[in-house]
């Protein structure tokens, strides 16, 4: 059997260039060196100590509700009321007052006092200072108000409110001052009371006619005019609202006025 002949040795320059050789080395930095693996294990903190168990909290017992007044018996109600009355009327000790520092008290008292004396105004100063000078006192002998030995005008009398009212009443009624006081009897009108009716004469005293209201005075004047014509009564229309009997006429005599 024929032995195959060995392949001729290949020229390495004939191989195609690799991608790493084709890449320009200046375009990117070289890869970082690989770190050696740390064979030591990571540190783990120790577990915390176990917590101490707390004893279970005791439940607070709820206070029993206060018994209402309408649920109490008469004896319990009397005891409850008496207890509250005694507590209300019991003597209480007064609260002790804290002592005040005398230095602090003196300080605050001085703060309340005025620091400077009140000064006179310019007007008062201009009057008082010249008068206090000895040289000018001989020229200041004019008596002031109320210092004259003889008053030329009698002192002014001020009337009270009662006297003022009395004076106004006297001037309006033309009576004497002693009459409203009761010292002198007040004369009465001779026709005091109701004036007797007589057809054709005024229904009231002539002195009081001017004091009548406007409508009453017009009625009085119409009466005098109608009485001279012999009329002694007049008719008045009554509405249904007045007596609820429908419209009606009522005759009224002048004497009824």
C-alpha positions as CSV (number, residue, x, y, z in Angstrom):
1,X,0.0,0.0,0.0
2,X,1.3,3.3,-1.0
3,X,1.8,5.8,2.0
4,X,0.4,9.3,1.3
5,X,3.0,11.8,0.9
6,X,3.1,14.5,3.6
7,X,1.4,17.9,2.7
8,X,3.9,20.5,1.9
9,X,4.4,23.1,4.8
10,X,2.1,26.2,4.5
11,X,3.5,29.6,4.5
12,X,2.1,31.6,7.4
13,X,2.1,34.8,5.4
14,X,-0.6,33.3,3.2
15,X,-3.2,33.1,6.1
16,X,-5.9,35.8,6.2
17,X,-5.4,38.5,8.8
18,X,-7.5,38.1,12.0
19,X,-10.1,40.6,13.2
20,X,-8.0,41.5,16.2
21,X,-5.1,42.3,13.9
22,X,-7.3,44.3,11.5
23,X,-8.5,46.5,14.5
24,X,-6.5,49.6,15.1
25,X,-5.1,49.5,18.6
26,X,-5.4,53.4,19.0
27,X,-9.2,53.4,18.6
28,X,-10.1,52.0,22.1
29,X,-8.2,51.5,25.4
30,X,-7.1,48.0,26.2
31,X,-9.5,45.9,28.3
32,X,-8.9,46.1,32.1
33,X,-7.1,43.3,33.8
34,X,-9.2,40.7,35.3
35,X,-9.4,40.8,39.1
36,X,-8.4,37.8,41.0
37,X,-11.2,36.1,42.8
38,X,-11.3,36.8,46.6
39,X,-11.4,33.5,48.3
40,X,-12.3,35.1,51.7
41,X,-16.0,35.0,52.7
42,X,-18.0,38.3,53.4
43,X,-18.4,39.3,57.1
44,X,-21.9,38.7,58.5
45,X,-23.0,40.5,61.7
46,X,-24.0,38.3,64.6
47,X,-27.7,38.0,65.3
48,X,-29.2,40.4,67.9
49,X,-29.9,39.0,71.3
50,X,-33.5,37.9,71.9
51,X,-35.8,40.5,73.5
52,X,-37.1,39.9,76.9
53,X,-40.7,39.1,77.0
54,X,-42.9,41.7,78.8
55,X,-45.5,40.6,81.2
56,X,-49.0,41.0,79.8
57,X,-50.5,44.3,80.6
58,X,-53.3,44.2,83.2
59,X,-56.6,45.6,82.0
60,X,-57.9,48.5,84.0
61,X,-61.2,47.8,85.5
62,X,-63.8,50.3,84.5
63,X,-65.3,52.2,87.5
64,X,-68.8,51.4,88.2
65,X,-71.2,54.0,86.9
66,X,-72.5,56.5,89.4
67,X,-76.0,55.7,90.6
68,X,-78.5,58.2,89.3
69,X,-80.8,60.0,91.6
70,X,-84.0,58.4,90.5
71,X,-82.5,55.0,91.0
72,X,-81.6,55.7,94.7
73,X,-83.8,55.0,97.6
74,X,-84.9,57.8,99.9
75,X,-82.1,57.0,102.5
76,X,-79.4,56.9,99.8
77,X,-80.6,60.1,98.3
78,X,-80.6,61.9,101.7
79,X,-77.1,60.7,102.4
80,X,-75.9,61.8,98.9
81,X,-77.5,65.3,99.3
82,X,-76.1,65.7,102.8
83,X,-72.6,64.8,101.7
84,X,-72.7,67.4,98.9
85,X,-74.0,70.0,101.2
86,X,-71.3,69.4,103.8
87,X,-68.6,69.5,101.1
88,X,-70.0,72.8,99.7
89,X,-70.3,74.5,103.1
90,X,-67.0,73.1,104.5
91,X,-64.5,75.7,105.6
92,X,-61.7,76.1,103.1
93,X,-58.2,77.2,104.1
94,X,-57.2,80.3,102.3
95,X,-54.4,79.9,99.8
96,X,-51.0,81.1,101.1
97,X,-49.8,84.2,99.3
98,X,-46.3,84.1,98.1
99,X,-44.1,86.7,99.8
100,X,-43.2,89.7,97.7
101,X,-39.6,90.6,97.4
102,X,-39.2,94.1,99.0
103,X,-36.6,95.1,96.5
104,X,-38.9,94.2,93.6
105,X,-41.8,96.0,95.3
106,X,-39.7,99.1,95.7
107,X,-38.6,99.0,92.1
108,X,-42.2,98.8,90.8
109,X,-43.4,101.6,93.2
110,X,-40.7,103.9,91.8
111,X,-41.7,103.1,88.3
112,X,-45.3,104.2,89.0
113,X,-44.1,107.6,90.3
114,X,-43.4,110.4,87.9
115,X,-39.8,110.9,87.2
116,X,-40.0,114.6,86.7
117,X,-42.1,117.3,88.3
118,X,-44.9,118.8,86.3
119,X,-43.7,121.8,84.5
120,X,-45.7,124.9,84.0
121,X,-46.9,125.9,80.6
122,X,-45.5,128.9,78.9
123,X,-48.6,130.9,79.6
124,X,-48.7,130.1,83.3
125,X,-44.9,130.7,83.5
126,X,-45.3,134.1,81.9
127,X,-47.9,135.1,84.5
128,X,-46.5,133.6,87.7
129,X,-42.8,134.4,87.3
130,X,-43.2,138.2,87.0
131,X,-45.7,138.3,89.9
132,X,-43.2,136.5,92.2
133,X,-40.5,139.1,91.7
134,X,-40.3,141.6,94.6
135,X,-39.8,144.6,92.3
136,X,-43.1,144.0,90.5
137,X,-45.4,143.3,93.4
138,X,-46.1,147.0,94.1
139,X,-47.5,147.2,90.6
140,X,-49.7,144.1,91.0
141,X,-52.1,145.5,93.6
142,X,-55.2,145.3,91.4
143,X,-57.8,143.1,93.3
144,X,-58.7,140.0,91.3
145,X,-62.1,138.5,90.9
146,X,-63.7,137.9,94.3
147,X,-61.1,139.9,96.2
148,X,-62.8,143.2,96.2
149,X,-64.0,144.3,99.7
150,X,-67.3,145.7,98.3
151,X,-69.0,143.9,95.5
152,X,-70.9,146.3,93.2
153,X,-73.0,143.5,91.8
154,X,-75.0,141.2,94.1
155,X,-74.2,137.5,93.9
156,X,-76.0,135.6,91.1
157,X,-78.8,133.4,92.3
158,X,-79.5,130.3,90.3
159,X,-83.0,129.0,90.3
160,X,-83.8,125.3,90.9
161,X,-85.7,123.3,88.4
162,X,-88.9,123.5,90.5
163,X,-88.6,127.4,90.7
164,X,-88.0,127.6,86.9
165,X,-91.2,125.5,86.3
166,X,-93.2,127.7,88.7
167,X,-92.0,130.9,87.0
168,X,-92.9,129.6,83.5
169,X,-96.4,128.5,84.8
170,X,-97.0,131.9,86.4
171,X,-96.1,133.8,83.2
172,X,-98.3,131.6,81.1
173,X,-101.4,131.7,83.4
174,X,-101.1,135.3,84.6
175,X,-101.5,134.3,88.2
176,X,-99.6,135.3,91.3
177,X,-96.6,133.3,92.5
178,X,-98.1,132.5,95.8
179,X,-101.3,130.9,94.3
180,X,-99.7,127.7,92.9
181,X,-97.9,127.2,96.2
182,X,-101.2,127.2,98.0
183,X,-100.5,130.4,100.0
184,X,-103.3,132.3,98.3
185,X,-106.6,130.9,97.1
186,X,-106.9,130.7,93.3
187,X,-110.1,132.4,92.1
188,X,-112.5,130.0,90.3
189,X,-114.4,130.7,87.1
190,X,-118.0,131.7,87.9
191,X,-119.3,129.2,85.4
192,X,-117.1,126.3,86.5
193,X,-118.5,123.0,85.2
194,X,-120.8,122.2,82.2
195,X,-122.3,125.2,80.5
196,X,-126.1,124.9,80.5
197,X,-127.5,124.5,76.9
198,X,-129.6,127.2,75.3
199,X,-130.4,127.0,71.6
200,X,-128.6,129.7,69.7
201,X,-125.9,130.3,72.3
202,X,-122.3,128.9,72.2
203,X,-122.0,125.3,73.5
204,X,-119.0,126.3,75.8
205,X,-117.5,129.3,77.4
206,X,-116.4,132.0,74.9
207,X,-112.9,132.1,76.5
208,X,-112.3,128.4,75.5
209,X,-113.6,128.5,71.9
210,X,-110.2,129.5,70.5
211,X,-108.7,126.4,72.2
212,X,-110.9,123.9,70.4
213,X,-109.4,121.7,67.7
214,X,-110.0,122.6,64.0
215,X,-112.8,120.1,63.3
216,X,-114.6,120.7,66.6
217,X,-114.5,124.5,66.0
218,X,-116.0,124.0,62.5
219,X,-118.8,122.0,64.0
220,X,-119.4,124.7,66.7
221,X,-119.6,127.4,64.0
222,X,-122.0,125.4,61.9
223,X,-124.2,124.8,65.0
224,X,-124.4,128.6,65.6
225,X,-125.3,129.2,62.0
226,X,-127.9,126.4,61.9
227,X,-129.4,127.5,65.2
228,X,-130.1,131.0,63.9
229,X,-132.1,129.4,61.0
230,X,-134.3,127.5,63.5
231,X,-132.7,124.1,63.2
232,X,-132.6,122.1,66.5
233,X,-131.4,118.7,65.2
234,X,-129.4,117.2,62.4
235,X,-129.2,113.8,60.6
236,X,-126.2,111.5,60.6
237,X,-125.6,108.5,58.3
238,X,-124.7,105.3,60.1
239,X,-122.8,102.6,58.2
240,X,-123.3,98.9,58.3
241,X,-119.9,98.5,60.0
242,X,-121.1,100.5,63.0
243,X,-124.0,98.5,64.2
244,X,-124.3,95.7,61.5
245,X,-127.9,96.7,60.7
246,X,-127.3,98.1,57.2
247,X,-127.3,101.8,56.3
248,X,-129.5,104.0,58.5
249,X,-130.1,107.6,59.4
250,X,-129.9,108.8,63.0
251,X,-131.4,112.2,64.2
252,X,-129.3,114.0,66.8
253,X,-130.5,117.0,68.7
254,X,-128.1,119.9,69.3
255,X,-128.6,119.5,73.1
256,X,-126.8,116.1,72.9
257,X,-123.6,117.8,71.7
